[in-house]
């Protein structure tokens, strides 16, 4: 399993996702590109939330003292 998360890599994909969504909103790209951007945004968001949850749970488990 992954032991260390590089948080900066979560910033990289959101920039083109937002760019495609914006371009579709101002009619530079076809309207179906907005659907692709929305789908990609939610996939990115759930991936980020899952990673945050896993990281928090790992730290919580590491800080918790074993019961006797």
C-alpha positions as semicolon CSV with decimal commas, in nm:
position;residue;x (nm);y (nm);z (nm)
1;X;0,000;0,000;0,000
2;X;0,108;0,358;-0,049
3;X;0,290;0,489;0,256
4;X;0,343;0,855;0,162
5;X;0,105;1,081;-0,029
6;X;0,240;1,356;-0,250
7;X;-0,036;1,614;-0,214
8;X;0,097;1,839;-0,491
9;X;-0,005;1,577;-0,749
10;X;-0,368;1,644;-0,666
11;X;-0,327;2,001;-0,790
12;X;-0,196;1,896;-1,133
13;X;-0,510;1,730;-1,282
14;X;-0,761;1,985;-1,155
15;X;-0,613;2,261;-1,374
16;X;-0,695;2,096;-1,711
17;X;-1,028;1,971;-1,576
18;X;-1,130;2,327;-1,488
19;X;-0,989;2,456;-1,819
20;X;-1,197;2,209;-2,021
21;X;-1,508;2,295;-1,817
22;X;-1,452;2,667;-1,865
23;X;-1,387;2,627;-2,238
24;X;-1,709;2,429;-2,272
25;X;-1,903;2,694;-2,081
26;X;-1,786;2,975;-2,309
27;X;-1,857;2,762;-2,621
28;X;-1,497;2,709;-2,729
29;X;-1,551;2,333;-2,690
30;X;-1,871;2,138;-2,760
31;X;-2,123;2,103;-2,478
32;X;-2,043;1,732;-2,421
33;X;-1,695;1,842;-2,303
34;X;-1,864;1,998;-2,000
35;X;-2,008;1,658;-1,909
36;X;-1,663;1,503;-1,939
37;X;-1,518;1,780;-1,721
38;X;-1,790;1,736;-1,456
39;X;-1,733;1,360;-1,451
40;X;-1,356;1,407;-1,424
41;X;-1,403;1,664;-1,147
42;X;-1,611;1,426;-0,937
43;X;-1,364;1,142;-0,992
44;X;-1,084;1,376;-0,882
45;X;-1,285;1,493;-0,580
46;X;-1,368;1,141;-0,460
47;X;-1,007;1,035;-0,507
48;X;-0,893;1,330;-0,297
49;X;-1,151;1,263;-0,025
50;X;-1,061;0,894;-0,012
51;X;-0,692;0,979;0,022
52;X;-0,762;1,233;0,298
53;X;-0,977;0,979;0,484
54;X;-0,713;0,706;0,452
55;X;-0,435;0,937;0,565
56;X;-0,632;1,060;0,865
57;X;-0,725;0,705;0,966
58;X;-0,364;0,588;0,935
59;X;-0,244;0,873;1,157
60;X;-0,523;0,808;1,405
61;X;-0,438;0,438;1,417
62;X;-0,065;0,513;1,458
63;X;-0,129;0,754;1,747
64;X;-0,369;0,523;1,925
65;X;-0,214;0,324;2,207
66;X;-0,282;-0,048;2,210
67;X;-0,521;-0,163;2,480
68;X;-0,402;-0,395;2,751
